[in-house]
Amino acid sequence: MTVVRVRVRGLDEALKYVRDAKAKLDNLEPVMRVAAEKLKSISDATFRTQSAPDGTEWAPLKPATLKQKERLGFSPLRLVRHGARGLQGGTTFEGRRNGIRIGTSPLTPYAAYHQDGTSRIPRTAFLPLEGPANARRLMQTPAVAKVIAELAVDIRRFVFGERR
């Protein structure tokens, strides 16, 4: 039996490249933070446009509610009452090592009632999420699709050093 030995030189550089790429994949927080900010801007726009991230207009407030808001000195806009302390200011979009955490402040326990609607409160989705509370997923909208496409490019560039 003949044994042939092959010695490959220059693998150290390739192995370092692979190790570096794996280390970056283990912590994608820098690119996830950028994507989280883009998703937050989609949510923030809902308060200005008074429509869900998918473009569905929010139901108008009832006349009695509008009168009450006016009497109390609040904005006539739906879901806008306390500014930075309220629902809009209480949304959180946090880039993490391996994803994005989207949520609301404990100071706004009523957020889910507006996001999903109830028998008495019409749905006024303000987060780019859909599905039941225990299985939320990102809405399939052009704006969200753009964020995801940009995230894929940003991850590739972050991990492998490729340019756009």
N, C-alpha and C positions, 0 to 999 in steps of 0.2 A: 504494500500500500504506500502510495506517495502522499506526502503531506506538503502542502504549499502554505507558506506563511505570507500574509500580506500585511504590510505596515503602512498605515495611512497617516500622513503628516498634515498638520494644520487643523486638526479637529478641535483643538483648544478654543480657537476663535469661534467656531460654529457652536460649540457647547456653551460658551459664555453668552452668545446671542440668545440661545434657547433658554438658559437660566434667567437672563435679564427679562426676556419676554414673559416667562412664567411669573416672575416677581411682580411685574406690572399688572398681569392679569389677576393676581391675587389681591390687588388693591386698585380698583378702578375709581376710587373716590374723586380724584380730580376731574375726570370727564363726567362722572355721574352728577357732580355738583353743577356743572354747566347745563346739563340736560334738565336737572331739577329746576333751575332758574327759568328755563324756557317754558316748562310746564306751569310754573307759578304765574308767568305772564299770561298764559292762556286762561288760567283761573281768574286772575285779576281783571281781565277784559270782560268777564261775565258780569261783573258789578257795574261796569260802565255801559255795556250794551243791553243789560237787563235780559240776557238770553243765555241758555246753556252753552257749554263748549261746542256742542254739535249744531248750534244755530237755532235751536228751538226757543222761541220767545217765551219768557216767563209770563204766567197769568198776571193780569193787572191786579193791583190791590183793591179791596172792596172800599167803597166810599167811606164807610165808618172808620176803617183803618187809616185811610188818608187823612180824615179829619183829626183823628187821635194823634197821628204823627205831626201834623201841623200844629196842633195845640201844644204838644210837648217840645216843639222846636226841632224835630228830626227831619231828615231828608225825606222827600216824597218817594224816593227810589226804594224798590223792593230789596230787602236784605241789607239795607244800609241804614244803620242806626248809630252805632258807637264808634265808627271809624277804626282806628288802629286797635282798639280794645274789642271790637266786634268780630263778626264772622270773617270778613275779608282779612283783617289783621291777624286772625287766629288760624289761618291756614298755614300748614307747614309742608314744605317740599325739601326734603333732606337727601343730598347725595351721599351714598354710603359705599363701602368697599365693593359691594357686588350688586348694587341696585339703587332704587330711589324709594324713599319712604314718603308717602303722602298722607297727611292727616289733618286734624283740627285740634285746637287748643282744648284743654280740659275746661277752660272758661266758657266754651261754647258747646255745652252738651246737647244743645238743640240742633246742631249742624246736620245730623243724619235725618232729622225730620224734614228739613228743607231739601237736602240732596235727593232723598228717595220719595218724599211726599207721604202723606197719611190720608186717612179718610176725611180729615178737616183741613189739611194744609196741602195745597197743590205742589207738585214736584217743581222745585227751582234748583236744578243741578248747577252747582258752581265749581265743582271739582271735575277734571277730565276723566272721571271714572264711571263705570257702569257695572251692572250685575248686582247680585245680592250682597249684603254686608260681609258675609263670610267668604265671598269669592269675587272680590272686586278685580276689575281689569281696566286697562286704559281704554278710553273711547276710541273708536275707529273713525277719526275725523281727519281731514287733510292737514290741519295744523299739528295734530299729534303725530301723524305719519311722517311729517317733515322733521319733527324733533327726533323721532326714532331713526330715520335715515341719517340725519346728521350725527346722532350718537354712534351709529355703526362706523361711520367714517372717522369720527374722533377717537373711537377705541382703537381702530386699526392704526391710525397715526400715532396714538399714545404708546401702543405696545410695540409697534414695528418701526416707528420713526418715519412713516410714509407721509408725504405731503398730500394735500387735497387734490 
